[in-house]
Each structure stands twice: as C-alpha cells, then as structure tokens.
C-alpha cells in the first residue's frame, strides 16, 4: 500500500461537514482510497454504482428515505457515482440533511458527475481530484534515491498504481488500460458519434506533447470539423486523459495570446497510445517525455497542496518560449525543462524585460525534487 497524499487533505476536510467528491481516471486507486478513509469508522456503508442494485438505492429517493439510509453510519461511500441518474439532486438532498455522517463520492469522469452535481449541490460539496501516483508519493514509500534510479522507467511507463506495483506486467497493463478503460467514459457520452475520430485525435495529440497545437490542423488530420475537435478535446480533458495549458500574455506586443499546448495526465498512457515503450537511448522524444512528466507532476503537486496557482506556457512570435509559467497571486515563476542536466538556458530577454520581478528555473534530471515538493 502506497500512502496517498490526498488522504490527509480529505481527512482535514471532514470538519467542514460537506459531501466530499473525489474525481479521477479509472484505475488510479479511488476505491482503495475510500477503504483507507473508512478504516477509522466502525459503521461503514459502501455502494458500488457499477452494480444495478446499488444504483437503484439512490434513484428517486425522498429526503426521509435518504436520511434513514445514511444517518446510521460513520461513513457513507458512493463509488462510481456518475452512474446514478440525477446524482446531483440526490446529493443535494443528503447535503441538506446536515448529518454527522461523512459522505464521500467518487467518479471516474467529470463530464457526468461534475455537471450533474455542481448546479444542484452548490455549497454542499467539496471537490478533489485523484491522479496516478506522484513521484513524491513513491519517494515517501521507498526513497528519493530509489525513485531517482527509477526515473527513466517512470518516464516511459508512467505512474498508474498497477504499473508501479507490478512492473513486470507494465506494458500489458497499459495496453489493457488504454484499449479497455481509457475511452469507456468518452464512448458512453451521449454526444459521441465518431469514436474512431476520437482515437485518431488522441494519437495525433500524443505526437505533439509540448508543442503548440492548432485545432484547424488537427481537424484536417483527423477528418472532422474544428468544432468537433474542440468538443473532443474538452471531453478528453474531463475524462482525465489530457490537460491543456493556455498561452500567457499581458498584451506585450510580440506575445502569442491564444495558443494552446496539450499534455497527457500520464506518460505511460501517452506511450501506450503510440505503442512505443522503447528505452530512452533509442528514442528521439526524451525532451517531450520529461516535459510531460514534470508538468503533470506539478499539476498533482498543486492539487494535493490545494494550490490555486494558474499554469501557462509563454511564447513570442519570434520563437522565444518558456515551458511553464506559474501565476500565484500575481507573482510569476517561470520553468524550463531540460532532460539533460548539461543543457543551460537563461531567461529570455523579452520576458525579463516585460516581467522583471519573475523567477526563472531550469528543471533537469538532477535538481527536480524541490520543484515537486
């Protein structure tokens, strides 16, 4: 069992007496985390909403029926809650009861659960994201020295729990995850008409991590219109397959203002999409993998620290760029990612001139731990 940093965050949230929602990809350990959270209680009820019988217990219930079901327990856990029709209304009713029971729900995608919850249950729910394992989580279980030794493996195979705990089956696990789970929520979405186009889009994005993407060019590559590309990218993001960074600009004349970069939540999934697990010495995408790993790790770090920093990239029309800009309360910190520690880089002069009080850091394979801690 590798302890998850989110567990301490969730336990601190108990005192707020709100429903706790945990969203994240399939197979990242949400059910295991639920079990760990409930271990401190003696009266625990768990509903797995992948099962028809458990789903029916939550559909079209009155407040009185819900109170009788929830109140006798220390913990009332609802797993895969997005499978329940009108789950938002059900949670609103439970929230309005103001019970002492800790109610925790999970969902493997946010396009159903968040959309159904947020409007009905506004003010009654706290939302958290759980991601694949982070490098600091692994280091807390092993050591930084061990994780430094495993760094190239993490870049190729990623950080899904089963991949980490059963490394001899890593490739098989990732291919199974990609083929059987990755698109499941997306394909069940009511607006999905061209699943082949979605798969083609994911492959195209996998080849462009760290690069500025054009929705028009992606539309030509995939063979659909631009609006469909935008809808599918929104869907992939809500299913925790990818995430976007927008370009940073405060209207300096030469800055790109509407650019986008897309990264994968997990390196292993990215490589599985391309069926490419070659070792680093045989690859020409080491820089892309390092950048994707570090930025995805920063996303996890900020989520578990409840940091509300905004993440961007920066680029000018004359090709000056910075991989990551973090804006925290108006203060900018710039990061450039270089896999090879021998590569040096200085802050671009135009960025230094426009944002003179900003910090600049080059993150390589020898100095990355403070960036993640």
One Martini backbone bead per residue (centre of mass of N, CA, C, O) as a GRO file, in nm:
protein
  373
    1UNK     BB    1   0.091   0.040   0.027
    2UNK     BB    2   0.051   0.365  -0.102
    3UNK     BB    3   0.041   0.657   0.016
    4UNK     BB    4  -0.186   0.926  -0.004
    5UNK     BB    5  -0.194   1.265   0.007
    6UNK     BB    6  -0.508   1.307  -0.005
    7UNK     BB    7  -0.594   1.187   0.265
    8UNK     BB    8  -0.518   1.426   0.452
    9UNK     BB    9  -0.696   1.634   0.310
   10UNK     BB   10  -0.968   1.490   0.360
   11UNK     BB   11  -0.955   1.471   0.672
   12UNK     BB   12  -0.954   1.786   0.706
   13UNK     BB   13  -1.255   1.810   0.569
   14UNK     BB   14  -1.459   1.692   0.776
   15UNK     BB   15  -1.525   1.959   0.949
   16UNK     BB   16  -1.719   2.087   0.713
   17UNK     BB   17  -1.974   1.913   0.647
   18UNK     BB   18  -1.928   1.785   0.359
   19UNK     BB   19  -1.933   1.666   0.061
   20UNK     BB   20  -1.713   1.433  -0.093
   21UNK     BB   21  -1.532   1.464  -0.402
   22UNK     BB   22  -1.382   1.209  -0.620
   23UNK     BB   23  -1.181   1.260  -0.897
   24UNK     BB   24  -1.083   1.034  -1.173
   25UNK     BB   25  -0.935   0.801  -1.308
   26UNK     BB   26  -0.913   0.500  -1.388
   27UNK     BB   27  -0.708   0.302  -1.182
   28UNK     BB   28  -0.592   0.509  -0.926
   29UNK     BB   29  -0.745   0.440  -0.627
   30UNK     BB   30  -1.031   0.523  -0.513
   31UNK     BB   31  -1.130   0.269  -0.363
   32UNK     BB   32  -0.887   0.243  -0.177
   33UNK     BB   33  -0.920   0.520  -0.045
   34UNK     BB   34  -1.194   0.468   0.078
   35UNK     BB   35  -1.101   0.242   0.267
   36UNK     BB   36  -0.899   0.415   0.427
   37UNK     BB   37  -1.100   0.630   0.528
   38UNK     BB   38  -1.299   0.405   0.669
   39UNK     BB   39  -1.109   0.271   0.894
   40UNK     BB   40  -1.210   0.477   1.136
   41UNK     BB   41  -1.473   0.320   1.112
   42UNK     BB   42  -1.756   0.109   1.225
   43UNK     BB   43  -1.978   0.249   1.031
   44UNK     BB   44  -2.010   0.115   0.701
   45UNK     BB   45  -2.118   0.228   0.371
   46UNK     BB   46  -2.116   0.070   0.043
   47UNK     BB   47  -2.156   0.190  -0.295
   48UNK     BB   48  -2.162   0.030  -0.617
   49UNK     BB   49  -2.260   0.182  -0.925
   50UNK     BB   50  -2.201  -0.066  -1.118
   51UNK     BB   51  -2.446  -0.166  -0.962
   52UNK     BB   52  -2.778  -0.189  -0.985
   53UNK     BB   53  -2.871  -0.213  -0.689
   54UNK     BB   54  -2.716   0.038  -0.585
   55UNK     BB   55  -2.838   0.249  -0.771
   56UNK     BB   56  -3.141   0.220  -0.684
   57UNK     BB   57  -3.095   0.339  -0.388
   58UNK     BB   58  -3.055   0.655  -0.533
   59UNK     BB   59  -3.330   0.662  -0.683
   60UNK     BB   60  -3.594   0.849  -0.610
   61UNK     BB   61  -3.546   0.979  -0.321
   62UNK     BB   62  -3.618   1.077  -0.025
   63UNK     BB   63  -3.507   1.237   0.246
   64UNK     BB   64  -3.596   1.019   0.445
   65UNK     BB   65  -3.468   0.776   0.304
   66UNK     BB   66  -3.179   0.889   0.312
   67UNK     BB   67  -3.152   0.922   0.615
   68UNK     BB   68  -3.196   0.617   0.687
   69UNK     BB   69  -2.940   0.528   0.520
   70UNK     BB   70  -2.705   0.730   0.636
   71UNK     BB   71  -2.708   0.801   0.954
   72UNK     BB   72  -2.600   0.514   1.085
   73UNK     BB   73  -2.318   0.625   0.975
   74UNK     BB   74  -1.991   0.726   0.950
   75UNK     BB   75  -1.982   0.604   0.653
   76UNK     BB   76  -2.075   0.714   0.313
   77UNK     BB   77  -2.019   0.532   0.013
   78UNK     BB   78  -1.981   0.641  -0.341
   79UNK     BB   79  -1.917   0.452  -0.618
   80UNK     BB   80  -1.950   0.559  -0.923
   81UNK     BB   81  -2.171   0.808  -0.935
   82UNK     BB   82  -2.217   0.867  -1.249
   83UNK     BB   83  -2.432   0.616  -1.273
   84UNK     BB   84  -2.641   0.809  -1.143
   85UNK     BB   85  -2.937   0.933  -1.168
   86UNK     BB   86  -2.945   1.239  -1.042
   87UNK     BB   87  -2.707   1.275  -0.827
   88UNK     BB   88  -2.721   1.574  -0.750
   89UNK     BB   89  -2.998   1.567  -0.610
   90UNK     BB   90  -2.928   1.355  -0.400
   91UNK     BB   91  -2.694   1.518  -0.267
   92UNK     BB   92  -2.860   1.760  -0.186
   93UNK     BB   93  -3.040   1.612   0.014
   94UNK     BB   94  -2.811   1.516   0.196
   95UNK     BB   95  -2.685   1.797   0.257
   96UNK     BB   96  -2.955   1.916   0.390
   97UNK     BB   97  -2.935   1.729   0.657
   98UNK     BB   98  -2.676   1.761   0.832
   99UNK     BB   99  -2.490   1.527   0.892
  100UNK     BB  100  -2.233   1.335   1.057
  101UNK     BB  101  -2.182   1.193   0.812
  102UNK     BB  102  -1.946   1.071   0.589
  103UNK     BB  103  -1.966   1.181   0.256
  104UNK     BB  104  -1.842   0.984  -0.025
  105UNK     BB  105  -1.753   1.045  -0.366
  106UNK     BB  106  -1.705   0.888  -0.688
  107UNK     BB  107  -1.534   0.950  -1.014
  108UNK     BB  108  -1.411   0.871  -1.351
  109UNK     BB  109  -1.571   1.129  -1.439
  110UNK     BB  110  -1.684   1.475  -1.505
  111UNK     BB  111  -1.921   1.512  -1.717
  112UNK     BB  112  -2.142   1.399  -1.521
  113UNK     BB  113  -2.086   1.454  -1.223
  114UNK     BB  114  -2.027   1.759  -1.224
  115UNK     BB  115  -2.277   1.856  -1.383
  116UNK     BB  116  -2.487   1.727  -1.180
  117UNK     BB  117  -2.379   1.854  -0.913
  118UNK     BB  118  -2.308   2.161  -0.910
  119UNK     BB  119  -2.589   2.289  -0.923
  120UNK     BB  120  -2.751   2.137  -0.696
  121UNK     BB  121  -2.474   2.121  -0.482
  122UNK     BB  122  -2.420   2.396  -0.406
  123UNK     BB  123  -2.232   2.422  -0.101
  124UNK     BB  124  -2.222   2.081  -0.036
  125UNK     BB  125  -1.935   2.056  -0.188
  126UNK     BB  126  -1.612   1.892  -0.222
  127UNK     BB  127  -1.351   1.899  -0.461
  128UNK     BB  128  -1.143   1.627  -0.586
  129UNK     BB  129  -0.830   1.501  -0.714
  130UNK     BB  130  -0.719   1.188  -0.854
  131UNK     BB  131  -0.414   1.051  -0.940
  132UNK     BB  132  -0.165   0.924  -1.024
  133UNK     BB  133   0.109   0.867  -0.905
  134UNK     BB  134   0.366   1.022  -0.738
  135UNK     BB  135   0.690   1.075  -0.677
  136UNK     BB  136   0.663   1.158  -0.373
  137UNK     BB  137   0.495   0.915  -0.291
  138UNK     BB  138   0.709   0.706  -0.361
  139UNK     BB  139   0.941   0.827  -0.186
  140UNK     BB  140   0.783   0.781   0.087
  141UNK     BB  141   0.800   0.458   0.041
  142UNK     BB  142   1.100   0.468  -0.029
  143UNK     BB  143   1.300   0.686  -0.214
  144UNK     BB  144   1.477   0.916  -0.382
  145UNK     BB  145   1.693   0.725  -0.484
  146UNK     BB  146   1.503   0.518  -0.611
  147UNK     BB  147   1.349   0.720  -0.799
  148UNK     BB  148   1.595   0.807  -0.953
  149UNK     BB  149   1.653   0.523  -1.069
  150UNK     BB  150   1.337   0.511  -1.197
  151UNK     BB  151   1.290   0.750  -1.396
  152UNK     BB  152   1.291   0.624  -1.682
  153UNK     BB  153   1.054   0.436  -1.627
  154UNK     BB  154   0.845   0.659  -1.566
  155UNK     BB  155   0.861   0.798  -1.846
  156UNK     BB  156   0.746   0.538  -1.997
  157UNK     BB  157   0.519   0.396  -1.777
  158UNK     BB  158   0.454   0.557  -1.541
  159UNK     BB  159   0.193   0.590  -1.244
  160UNK     BB  160   0.027   0.358  -1.221
  161UNK     BB  161  -0.022   0.143  -0.974
  162UNK     BB  162   0.005  -0.131  -1.135
  163UNK     BB  163   0.269  -0.053  -1.274
  164UNK     BB  164   0.439  -0.016  -1.012
  165UNK     BB  165   0.366  -0.299  -0.858
  166UNK     BB  166   0.381  -0.448  -1.172
  167UNK     BB  167   0.638  -0.417  -1.382
  168UNK     BB  168   0.630  -0.688  -1.556
  169UNK     BB  169   0.320  -0.573  -1.662
  170UNK     BB  170   0.316  -0.283  -1.782
  171UNK     BB  171   0.243  -0.309  -2.081
  172UNK     BB  172  -0.016  -0.473  -2.048
  173UNK     BB  173  -0.165  -0.275  -1.864
  174UNK     BB  174  -0.164  -0.028  -2.059
  175UNK     BB  175  -0.307  -0.160  -2.299
  176UNK     BB  176  -0.561  -0.234  -2.141
  177UNK     BB  177  -0.633   0.047  -2.044
  178UNK     BB  178  -0.654   0.180  -2.325
  179UNK     BB  179  -0.860  -0.029  -2.463
  180UNK     BB  180  -1.083  -0.060  -2.200
  181UNK     BB  181  -1.084   0.243  -2.034
  182UNK     BB  182  -1.009   0.520  -2.155
  183UNK     BB  183  -1.294   0.543  -2.347
  184UNK     BB  184  -1.550   0.465  -2.196
  185UNK     BB  185  -1.673   0.741  -2.110
  186UNK     BB  186  -1.665   0.871  -2.389
  187UNK     BB  187  -1.848   0.656  -2.544
  188UNK     BB  188  -2.104   0.715  -2.341
  189UNK     BB  189  -2.144   0.972  -2.455
  190UNK     BB  190  -2.412   1.125  -2.609
  191UNK     BB  191  -2.217   1.287  -2.836
  192UNK     BB  192  -2.091   1.025  -2.955
  193UNK     BB  193  -2.016   0.947  -3.313
  194UNK     BB  194  -1.671   0.924  -3.349
  195UNK     BB  195  -1.454   0.712  -3.221
  196UNK     BB  196  -1.225   0.703  -3.433
  197UNK     BB  197  -1.159   1.006  -3.416
  198UNK     BB  198  -1.069   1.006  -3.121
  199UNK     BB  199  -0.831   0.812  -3.151
  200UNK     BB  200  -0.682   0.983  -3.363
  201UNK     BB  201  -0.649   1.233  -3.185
  202UNK     BB  202  -0.479   1.109  -2.958
  203UNK     BB  203  -0.240   1.039  -3.140
  204UNK     BB  204  -0.181   1.327  -3.230
  205UNK     BB  205  -0.128   1.439  -2.942
  206UNK     BB  206   0.107   1.241  -2.867
  207UNK     BB  207   0.297   1.388  -3.095
  208UNK     BB  208   0.252   1.704  -2.941
  209UNK     BB  209   0.396   1.729  -2.692
  210UNK     BB  210   0.495   2.063  -2.623
  211UNK     BB  211   0.314   2.168  -2.850
  212UNK     BB  212   0.158   2.370  -3.047
  213UNK     BB  213  -0.183   2.373  -3.122
  214UNK     BB  214  -0.411   2.308  -3.400
  215UNK     BB  215  -0.738   2.272  -3.470
  216UNK     BB  216  -0.727   2.283  -3.776
  217UNK     BB  217  -0.508   2.065  -3.817
  218UNK     BB  218  -0.654   1.840  -3.663
  219UNK     BB  219  -0.901   1.830  -3.848
  220UNK     BB  220  -0.744   1.735  -4.099
  221UNK     BB  221  -0.619   1.478  -3.976
  222UNK     BB  222  -0.900   1.345  -3.872
  223UNK     BB  223  -1.173   1.442  -4.043
  224UNK     BB  224  -1.294   1.701  -3.902
  225UNK     BB  225  -1.416   1.952  -3.742
  226UNK     BB  226  -1.334   2.197  -3.521
  227UNK     BB  227  -1.571   2.158  -3.320
  228UNK     BB  228  -1.511   1.858  -3.267
  229UNK     BB  229  -1.231   1.896  -3.152
  230UNK     BB  230  -1.315   2.068  -2.910
  231UNK     BB  231  -1.509   1.859  -2.787
  232UNK     BB  232  -1.301   1.626  -2.755
  233UNK     BB  233  -1.100   1.775  -2.576
  234UNK     BB  234  -1.294   1.827  -2.347
  235UNK     BB  235  -1.353   1.527  -2.296
  236UNK     BB  236  -1.060   1.431  -2.238
  237UNK     BB  237  -1.027   1.616  -1.992
  238UNK     BB  238  -1.274   1.504  -1.824
  239UNK     BB  239  -1.130   1.202  -1.843
  240UNK     BB  240  -0.819   1.227  -1.769
  241UNK     BB  241  -0.608   1.229  -2.027
  242UNK     BB  242  -0.589   1.542  -2.046
  243UNK     BB  243  -0.426   1.872  -2.066
  244UNK     BB  244  -0.419   2.230  -2.055
  245UNK     BB  245  -0.232   2.506  -2.195
  246UNK     BB  246  -0.212   2.837  -2.194
  247UNK     BB  247  -0.123   3.133  -2.293
  248UNK     BB  248   0.085   3.394  -2.188
  249UNK     BB  249  -0.051   3.736  -2.143
  250UNK     BB  250  -0.006   4.118  -2.122
  251UNK     BB  251   0.004   4.254  -2.417
  252UNK     BB  252   0.247   4.209  -2.553
  253UNK     BB  253   0.331   4.251  -2.875
  254UNK     BB  254   0.493   3.946  -2.922
  255UNK     BB  255   0.272   3.777  -2.799
  256UNK     BB  256   0.106   3.491  -2.755
  257UNK     BB  257  -0.256   3.466  -2.678
  258UNK     BB  258  -0.406   3.172  -2.813
  259UNK     BB  259  -0.254   2.936  -2.721
  260UNK     BB  260  -0.189   2.566  -2.718
  261UNK     BB  261  -0.129   2.298  -2.489
  262UNK     BB  262  -0.083   1.934  -2.470
  263UNK     BB  263  -0.124   1.692  -2.210
  264UNK     BB  264  -0.060   1.411  -2.020
  265UNK     BB  265  -0.137   1.264  -1.725
  266UNK     BB  266   0.027   1.007  -1.855
  267UNK     BB  267   0.298   0.861  -1.995
  268UNK     BB  268   0.202   0.567  -2.039
  269UNK     BB  269  -0.047   0.637  -2.205
  270UNK     BB  270   0.095   0.779  -2.431
  271UNK     BB  271   0.272   0.529  -2.516
  272UNK     BB  272   0.031   0.335  -2.564
  273UNK     BB  273  -0.102   0.488  -2.797
  274UNK     BB  274   0.186   0.432  -2.965
  275UNK     BB  275   0.338   0.171  -2.895
  276UNK     BB  276   0.594   0.310  -2.707
  277UNK     BB  277   0.872   0.142  -2.511
  278UNK     BB  278   1.134   0.249  -2.553
  279UNK     BB  279   1.423   0.333  -2.465
  280UNK     BB  280   1.582   0.632  -2.437
  281UNK     BB  281   1.833   0.564  -2.631
  282UNK     BB  282   1.594   0.510  -2.875
  283UNK     BB  283   1.496   0.808  -2.858
  284UNK     BB  284   1.341   1.143  -2.971
  285UNK     BB  285   1.139   1.217  -2.689
  286UNK     BB  286   1.266   1.298  -2.410
  287UNK     BB  287   1.183   1.594  -2.374
  288UNK     BB  288   0.876   1.542  -2.384
  289UNK     BB  289   0.860   1.346  -2.144
  290UNK     BB  290   0.979   1.535  -1.931
  291UNK     BB  291   0.775   1.762  -1.957
  292UNK     BB  292   0.521   1.593  -1.898
  293UNK     BB  293   0.603   1.490  -1.621
  294UNK     BB  294   0.650   1.763  -1.473
  295UNK     BB  295   0.372   1.894  -1.524
  296UNK     BB  296   0.198   1.668  -1.405
  297UNK     BB  297   0.332   1.684  -1.124
  298UNK     BB  298   0.247   1.976  -1.067
  299UNK     BB  299  -0.054   1.926  -1.072
  300UNK     BB  300  -0.056   1.735  -0.832
  301UNK     BB  301   0.080   1.912  -0.625
  302UNK     BB  302  -0.136   2.140  -0.631
  303UNK     BB  303  -0.382   1.967  -0.559
  304UNK     BB  304  -0.268   1.853  -0.274
  305UNK     BB  305  -0.210   2.169  -0.177
  306UNK     BB  306  -0.434   2.364  -0.267
  307UNK     BB  307  -0.346   2.511  -0.522
  308UNK     BB  308  -0.428   2.818  -0.731
  309UNK     BB  309  -0.245   2.804  -0.952
  310UNK     BB  310  -0.158   2.918  -1.270
  311UNK     BB  311  -0.110   2.760  -1.590
  312UNK     BB  312   0.147   2.815  -1.842
  313UNK     BB  313   0.268   2.939  -2.142
  314UNK     BB  314   0.545   3.091  -2.338
  315UNK     BB  315   0.530   3.304  -2.640
  316UNK     BB  316   0.666   3.417  -2.943
  317UNK     BB  317   0.686   3.511  -3.277
  318UNK     BB  318   1.022   3.461  -3.246
  319UNK     BB  319   1.048   3.177  -3.064
  320UNK     BB  320   1.015   3.247  -2.778
  321UNK     BB  321   1.031   3.032  -2.475
  322UNK     BB  322   0.826   2.881  -2.207
  323UNK     BB  323   0.699   2.605  -2.061
  324UNK     BB  324   0.638   2.741  -1.759
  325UNK     BB  325   0.377   2.930  -1.598
  326UNK     BB  326   0.335   3.058  -1.264
  327UNK     BB  327   0.038   3.197  -1.115
  328UNK     BB  328   0.065   3.358  -0.790
  329UNK     BB  329  -0.085   3.627  -0.702
  330UNK     BB  330   0.086   3.771  -0.957
  331UNK     BB  331   0.324   3.576  -0.938
  332UNK     BB  332   0.603   3.480  -1.133
  333UNK     BB  333   0.701   3.147  -1.251
  334UNK     BB  334   0.966   3.001  -1.430
  335UNK     BB  335   0.993   2.703  -1.651
  336UNK     BB  336   1.250   2.481  -1.762
  337UNK     BB  337   1.290   2.170  -1.950
  338UNK     BB  338   1.580   1.947  -1.899
  339UNK     BB  339   1.705   1.640  -1.921
  340UNK     BB  340   1.980   1.764  -1.961
  341UNK     BB  341   2.199   1.901  -1.728
  342UNK     BB  342   2.398   2.048  -1.948
  343UNK     BB  343   2.170   2.228  -2.020
  344UNK     BB  344   2.141   2.568  -2.085
  345UNK     BB  345   1.941   2.857  -1.955
  346UNK     BB  346   1.796   3.166  -2.010
  347UNK     BB  347   1.617   3.424  -1.974
  348UNK     BB  348   1.437   3.586  -2.171
  349UNK     BB  349   1.462   3.913  -2.240
  350UNK     BB  350   1.161   3.984  -2.289
  351UNK     BB  351   1.058   3.866  -2.023
  352UNK     BB  352   1.237   4.028  -1.828
  353UNK     BB  353   1.125   4.304  -1.922
  354UNK     BB  354   0.808   4.250  -1.872
  355UNK     BB  355   0.901   4.055  -1.597
  356UNK     BB  356   1.118   4.155  -1.356
  357UNK     BB  357   0.996   3.975  -1.087
  358UNK     BB  358   1.077   3.704  -1.195
  359UNK     BB  359   1.126   3.369  -1.192
  360UNK     BB  360   1.397   3.128  -1.286
  361UNK     BB  361   1.390   2.775  -1.399
  362UNK     BB  362   1.588   2.481  -1.437
  363UNK     BB  363   1.468   2.150  -1.507
  364UNK     BB  364   1.624   1.850  -1.418
  365UNK     BB  365   1.749   1.519  -1.343
  366UNK     BB  366   1.889   1.657  -1.060
  367UNK     BB  367   1.669   1.917  -0.953
  368UNK     BB  368   1.341   1.832  -0.916
  369UNK     BB  369   1.238   1.794  -0.620
  370UNK     BB  370   1.163   2.087  -0.530
  371UNK     BB  371   0.940   2.118  -0.754
  372UNK     BB  372   0.756   1.872  -0.607
  373UNK     BB  373   0.750   1.970  -0.279
   0.00000   0.00000   0.00000
